[in-house]
Amino acid sequence: MILDVARLLLFPALMAFAAASDLFTMTISNRVSLALAAGFLALALLSGMEFSDILRHLGAGAAVLALAFVCFALGWVGGGDAKVAAGAALWFGFGHLLDYLVYASLFGGVLTLLLLQFRQWPLPYQLAGQAWLLKLHAKESGIPYGIALAIGALVIYPETEWIKAVDLAHFVIR
């Protein structure tokens, strides 16, 4: 039962936290990425995941980390975004990785277009006192891509083995 609750909540909560953090501070703490990695390893071991499957998931995470750091070096994404993308890839493995990257890219494109449009409009006076909103509105600010990474992850997560392994009968209210 506790393992099922962890499967249902841990990854979505960490991704939602990453998105909120990126929205409000334009940064994602390394602790989030470390929690994603530690959470994956703990649940993989507790779930009895085969060692070869764990290695494949680690390979997916490493591949995304390498690709994301190239994007970081080119200035396309932030370092926190790169690490969170790799952390999410750990959970998805190669089986759901392409779907995740496509969704994250599509949501990232929409987010970028919406944010660029938002930055063209003046902020209403009532909102001008919100420091996080001023930073988000500033044209020189980046894009909080952690939001797109989280939305893409939350779209894909229900299709993964993590959720399919949950015994939903325990959660039915009788």
N, C-alpha and C positions, 0 to 999 in steps of 0.2 A: 504494500500500500504506500509506504513512504517513498519507495523507488518510483512508483507511478506518479506520485505528486511531483517528485523531482523532475521526471521526464516531461511532465506537463508544464511546469512553471519555470524551471531554472533558466533554460536558454531564452525563452520569450522575455523573461524579466530582465535578463542581462542586455538583450538587444534593445528593449524599450528604454532602459537606463542609458545606453550608449546614444540613442537617438535624442533623448531629452537633454543629456549633457551637451551634445553637439549643438543642439538648437539654442540652449541658454548660455553656453560659454564658448562655443566654437572650438572646443577641445574635448577629447575623450581620454580619460585617464588610462594609464597603462594597467591599472588594477582591473579594469573591465576586461581587457584582453587576457590578462593572466587568469581572471576568474573564468572566462570562457574556456581556456585551455585546461585549467584544473578541473572544472566541472565536467568537461568532456572525458578526461582521463578517469575521473572518479566514477562517472556513470557507466563508462565503457567497461571498466573492471567489475563494478557491482552487477552489471547486466550480463556478465559472462561473455562479452564480445571476444571473438577469436583474436589471437595475437596478430595474425596476418591481416585481419580487417582493421585492427587498430593501426597497424603500419600503413595501410592504404589511406586511412583518414589523416594520419600524420603527413603522408605524402601530398595529399590534397591541400592541407594547410600550408605546407612548405612551398608548394607551387604557387599558391595565391600570394603568400608573403613575398616571394621573389618578384612576381609580376607587379604586385601593389607597390613595392619599393622602387621599381623602375618608374611607375606612375608618380610616386612621391618625388623622386629625383628630378622628374620633368616638371614638377610643380602642379600636376593635375589633381592630386588628392593630398590630404594631410597625413601625417605620420600615424595619428590615432585611427584614421579611417583605414589605412593600410593594415594595421594590426588587428582591427576588429573584423575586417574582411577575411583575414587569415584565420582568426578564431572561429568565425562562422563556418568557414570551409572545413575546419576540423570536424564539426558536428555533421556536415553534409557528406563528407567523403566525395569520391569521384562520381558516385551514383546520382547525386542531386546537384553537383557543383555547377554544371553548365546552366541548368535552369535558374539557379540562384544568381549567377553572374548576369544572365540576361535580364531577369527581373530587376536586379539592383541597378543595372545600366539604364533600363527604361524608366524606372522611378527616378533615378538620378537626373536623367535628361529632362523629365517633367519638372522636377524640383528646381533645376537650374533655370529653366525658362520662366517658371512662376516667380522665382526669387529675383531674376533680372527685371521682370515686369514690375514687381513690387517696389524695387529700388528706383523706378522711374517716377513713382508717385510721391508726393510729400506725405510725411507722417502726420496724422491728425494731432492737434495740439494735446489732446487728452492722453495720447500714447507717447509723446515726446520725452516723458520723464523716465521711461523704462530703459535702463542701460542695455539690457540684452537685446531689446528691439532696435535701439539705435545702432548697435554693433551689427545686427543682422541686416539693417537697412543701408548701412554704409556701402557705397559702391566699391571701395577698396577691399572690403572683406571678402573672404572666400565663400565657398558654398558648404554648408554643413552636411556633407555627403553621408555622414553616419545615419541620417534620417532615411535616406534611400536604401542604405545597406540593411537597416533594421526592417523596413517595410518589405523589401525583397525576401529577407530571411523569414519573416513571419508568414509570408504567402507560401513559401516552400515547406516550412517546418511540419505542417500537418500531414504532408505526404511521406514523411521519413519513417524509417523503422523505429525511431524513438517513440513516436506517437502510436504507431501500429502495435507496438508491444504493450501499450497500456491496457490494463484490464478495466474497461469502462464499467463493468458490472458492479465494481466496488463503489462507484460514484453515483449510482442510481438511487434516488430518494424513494424509499418505499413507504 
